[in-house]
Each structure stands twice: as C-alpha cells, then as structure tokens.
C-alpha cells in the first residue's frame, strides 16, 4: 500500500507544495511545529533514510538545503532546524523547521493555520526557493 507521501506525489492527496523537481518534492507540514515547517521527500518511496542509495541520499540533502535557504528568506527565524525521525510515515522525509527557540522542535506542539494561510505561505516560500 502506498504511503501518504506517495499519494501526495501522485496527486491523490493535496499538499501545499513549495518546491519540486524530477526526484524530490517539498511541501508544508499540515501539523506544523512552527510557521513554515516543511517536509522534503524523495518521490521514490523508501522507508528509511539510510536505505536510500548513496547518490539519492546526497541529492536529497542538496535539495533540502535549497529549500531551507528559501524558507529562511521567507519566514522570520533565528535559523532553520532539520530533523529526520521517520516513525509516523514510512517514507523518507526531512523536516525543515524555522526555529526561534528549542520549543519549535517539539513535535507535540502544533500550530493552527487556515487553508489560506498555508497557501499564502507556500506561495511565498516557492518564490524564494532556487532549484
């Protein structure tokens, strides 16, 4: 059975996309720790980060860096944090979280946003990501 993220890649489930190329996709987390919380995934479904082929692993990090730089230009924060946990969805995903305090990395704290706020933010980040 396809993961939730594979369904997003296939367009079966909507997402607030901020960047995309032939191998990778970045979209806003719908349960964000902080405004701008973004997920970067390979389009190919692989369960664990270290199961990725070496080249895809390196390319995912390059893609993630570009998204993080765009995110940092868009959302006011001290820095963009990165985390790979991988327990909720069996599909490799890198969390990019705008940080102003350590509490922003607390995955039990989610911020509420409207659909309009998500879309406006996604569009703003998209303008600042250079692939």
Backbone torsions as a table, in degrees:
resi	resn	phi	psi	omega
1	UNK	NA	134.8	-178.2
2	UNK	-67.4	143.5	177.0
3	UNK	-72.7	164.9	175.8
4	UNK	-55.2	-40.2	-177.5
5	UNK	-69.9	-34.8	175.1
6	UNK	-64.1	-38.1	177.2
7	UNK	-65.1	-34.4	175.5
8	UNK	-66.5	-45.2	179.2
9	UNK	-57.7	-42.0	-178.2
10	UNK	-78.2	-6.6	-179.9
11	UNK	82.2	11.6	179.4
12	UNK	-79.6	-23.2	178.4
13	UNK	-127.8	131.6	-178.9
14	UNK	-71.0	155.1	177.1
15	UNK	-152.0	156.4	175.9
16	UNK	-91.3	86.9	-174.2
17	UNK	-74.9	138.7	177.7
18	UNK	-117.5	-20.6	178.2
19	UNK	-162.5	150.2	-179.8
20	UNK	-161.4	141.6	168.7
21	UNK	-137.7	-166.3	-174.8
22	UNK	-66.9	-25.5	-176.4
23	UNK	-108.7	-23.3	-170.1
24	UNK	-134.8	159.2	179.5
25	UNK	-140.6	140.3	174.3
26	UNK	-124.9	134.7	-179.6
27	UNK	-148.5	158.5	-179.8
28	UNK	-70.3	139.7	173.7
29	UNK	-72.4	129.2	-177.9
30	UNK	-78.4	-7.0	172.5
31	UNK	-125.3	68.5	-170.7
32	UNK	-72.3	142.2	171.1
33	UNK	-70.4	-35.7	-178.9
34	UNK	-148.4	158.1	178.5
35	UNK	-57.6	124.4	-179.8
36	UNK	100.7	-3.3	178.6
37	UNK	-51.7	117.9	-173.1
38	UNK	-123.5	145.4	175.8
39	UNK	-111.1	134.1	175.2
40	UNK	-114.3	127.4	-176.4
41	UNK	-133.6	152.8	166.7
42	UNK	-77.7	146.2	177.8
43	UNK	-69.6	-29.4	176.3
44	UNK	-75.6	128.4	-178.4
45	UNK	-75.6	115.3	174.9
46	UNK	-134.3	134.1	-173.6
47	UNK	-70.5	-49.0	-170.8
48	UNK	-118.4	142.1	-177.9
49	UNK	-51.4	-46.7	-174.0
50	UNK	-82.9	5.0	170.8
51	UNK	-91.1	-10.4	177.4
52	UNK	-65.0	145.4	172.6
53	UNK	-62.9	149.4	-175.4
54	UNK	-50.9	-47.9	-177.4
55	UNK	-64.1	-42.1	179.6
56	UNK	-66.4	-38.1	176.9
57	UNK	-57.7	-49.2	-179.3
58	UNK	-63.9	-41.8	-179.9
59	UNK	-66.9	-36.4	176.7
60	UNK	-61.4	-42.7	179.1
61	UNK	-66.6	-37.5	176.5
62	UNK	-63.6	-46.0	178.5
63	UNK	-60.9	-45.8	-179.0
64	UNK	-60.8	-40.3	178.6
65	UNK	-61.3	-44.7	180.0
66	UNK	-62.7	-40.6	178.3
67	UNK	-66.3	-42.4	179.8
68	UNK	-60.8	-41.0	179.2
69	UNK	-64.3	-40.1	176.4
70	UNK	-67.1	-39.5	178.6
71	UNK	-62.4	-43.2	-179.1
72	UNK	-64.2	-30.1	177.4
73	UNK	-75.6	-20.3	-172.1
74	UNK	-98.5	-42.5	-173.0
75	UNK	-108.4	128.0	178.3
76	UNK	-66.2	118.4	179.8
77	UNK	-161.1	163.0	177.8
78	UNK	-74.6	-33.5	178.2
79	UNK	-169.1	168.7	174.3
80	UNK	-105.6	121.2	177.4
81	UNK	-89.4	158.3	-179.8
82	UNK	-130.6	137.6	177.4
83	UNK	-144.3	145.7	172.0
84	UNK	-127.3	115.3	-178.6
85	UNK	-112.9	-60.5	170.8
86	UNK	79.2	21.0	-178.8
87	UNK	-96.8	-30.3	-174.5
88	UNK	-79.4	-41.6	-178.3
89	UNK	-124.0	125.1	-177.8
90	UNK	-78.1	60.1	-179.6
91	UNK	-153.7	124.9	-177.4
92	UNK	-48.1	130.9	174.4
93	UNK	-151.9	138.8	179.0
94	UNK	-107.7	126.1	176.9
95	UNK	-87.3	129.0	170.2
96	UNK	-112.7	119.2	-173.5
97	UNK	-126.9	117.6	174.1
98	UNK	-61.2	127.2	-174.3
99	UNK	-115.1	133.3	168.7
100	UNK	-121.9	-16.8	175.8
101	UNK	-155.3	166.6	178.6
102	UNK	-63.5	-25.7	179.9
103	UNK	-63.1	-23.7	179.1
104	UNK	-66.8	-16.3	177.1
105	UNK	-91.4	1.1	-179.1
106	UNK	-80.4	108.8	-175.8
107	UNK	-73.4	-4.2	177.3
108	UNK	-90.5	-6.2	179.1
109	UNK	-108.1	117.4	179.4
110	UNK	-118.5	144.5	177.8
111	UNK	-96.5	145.5	176.9
112	UNK	-91.7	136.1	175.2
113	UNK	-141.4	149.2	176.6
114	UNK	-81.6	165.2	176.6
115	UNK	-58.1	-40.9	-179.9
116	UNK	-63.6	-42.5	178.4
117	UNK	-63.3	-42.5	177.3
118	UNK	-59.8	-48.2	-176.1
119	UNK	-65.5	-43.4	178.1
120	UNK	-60.8	-42.7	179.8
121	UNK	-66.6	-44.5	178.8
122	UNK	-58.7	-45.1	179.4
123	UNK	-62.7	-40.8	-179.9
124	UNK	-65.8	-43.5	179.1
125	UNK	-64.8	-43.7	-179.4
126	UNK	-53.7	-39.8	179.7
127	UNK	-65.3	-24.9	-176.7
128	UNK	-100.8	-3.3	179.0
129	UNK	-90.6	123.9	178.0
130	UNK	-110.1	110.3	-179.0
131	UNK	-92.3	NA	NA
